[in-house]
Amino acid sequence: MLKKPGNVSKACRMHKVSRSQFYEHKRAFQQYGLEALIDKLPLAATHPNAIDNKTGPRIIELSLKHPAFGKQHRGGYRNKGRKPIETFEMGKKRLET
């Protein structure tokens, strides 16, 4: 923001940041360098309700094979502790009988 010492208030107005924000950024830059100024996403590495790598492709495969079946046939991953494939197979047996 400021390459040489100057008027901090003028620079803050020009870049539309408050003086307190300027000094926070300045302090972070002095302590940690350029890496401190890069925006980081506030997200976790994985979503807590994410479907594991084994189950996801199986659900997609079955959904493509039987597009008319809704979620009541496939079931939810965390739906009452049942796995989606078991629920799906139970629904398939009911339809065949």
Stockholm file with secondary structure:
# STOCKHOLM 1.0

chainA/1-97         MLKKPGNVSKACRMHKVSRSQFYEHKRAFQQYGLEALIDKLPLAATHPNAIDNKTGPRIIELSLKHPAFGKQHRGGYRNKGRKPIETFEMGKKRLET
#=GR chainA/1-97 SS CCSSSCCHHHHHHHHTCCHHHHHHHHHHHHHHCGGGGSCCCCCCSSCTTCCCTTHHHHHHHHHHHCTTCCHHHHCCTTGGGCCHHHHHHHHHHHHHC
#=GC SS_cons        CCSSSCCHHHHHHHHTCCHHHHHHHHHHHHHHCGGGGSCCCCCCSSCTTCCCTTHHHHHHHHHHHCTTCCHHHHCCTTGGGCCHHHHHHHHHHHHHC
//
